[in-house]
């Protein structure tokens, strides 16, 4: 059980690190994500079944990965122009007019 506790704490930390990276500079989003993460961990703190806890830890790691890969920040520059903050971890898709989206091979 002590190793499981360590894994839970590690997943909590991983989620908060992803939150800080993804929403860097956006205090509203940072605070909302922090509140949601803390709420979910508080809600599940009474789970004692080992397999259920392991599943929740896996979910937390998957969510952190998805946050880093799928969320981009956009900042309005002009009325019709936005600046996107894209990282190395962001999924990038081929943008070919008339073609369905495909994941880049980079």
N, C-alpha and C positions, 0 to 999 in steps of 0.2 A: 504493500500500500504506500510506503514512503516514496517509491519511484513513481507511482501514479500521481501523487501529489506534486512532485517535481514536474512531471509532464503537463499537468494542468496549469501550473504557474508559468511554465515555459510557453504554453499556447496563449495564455493571457498576455504575456509580454510581447509575443510575436504579433498578436492582433494590434496591440497599441503601437508597436513600431511601424506596422503597415499603415495604420491610421495617420500617424505623424508624417510619414513620407508622402502618402497620397494626398492629404489635405493640407499640406504645408502652406502656411500663410493665410489660410481661410479659417479664422477663429470660430465662426458659426458652425462650419462643418466639423472642425476638430472637436468642439464641445459636444455636438450632437452625437458624433461617433463614439466619443468617450462615454457618454451617458448610456448609449445603447449597449456597448460592450460590457460595462459594469453591471447594467441591469440584467443582461443575459447570464452572466456568471453568478450574480446573486440569486437569480431565479433557479439555477441548477445546482446551487451549493449543497443541497440536501440529497443529491443523487449519490447512492452508495454502491450500486451494482457496477462491478468492475467493467463489464463489457459496455454498459451504457456510458460510463465515464470515458472509456477509450473511444467510443463513437463520437462523443462530444468534442474530445480533443482533436480527433481527425477532422471534424467539421470546422473547428476553429482554424486549423492550419489551412484547410481548403479555402475558407473565406478570406484569410489573409492573402493567400496566393491570388485569388480572384480579384481582390481589391487592387493589389499591385499591378495586375495585368490588364484590368478592364476599365478602371476609372482614370479619366484624364481631367485636368482642370482647364477651364476655359475662362479667359479674361477678355472683356469687351474693350477693344482698342478704339473703334469707330462705330458708327451706327450699323454698318454692315460688315464689320471685320472683328474677328476674335483671334486671340493668341492662345494656342494650346500648349500645355506643359506635358510633354510625352517623355517617358523614361525608357531605359533599356528594357525594362520588364513589360512594357505595354505591348499588348497584342497589336500587330499591325496587319492590316488587310490590303490586298491588292484593290486598287480603285480603278476599274475599267468600266467606262460607261456601257450600259446595256448588259453587263455580265453580273451574275450573282457574286456576292462577296466570297472571297477565298482568303485563307490565312497566308501571309507572306512566308516565304521560305528562308528568310534571313535569320 
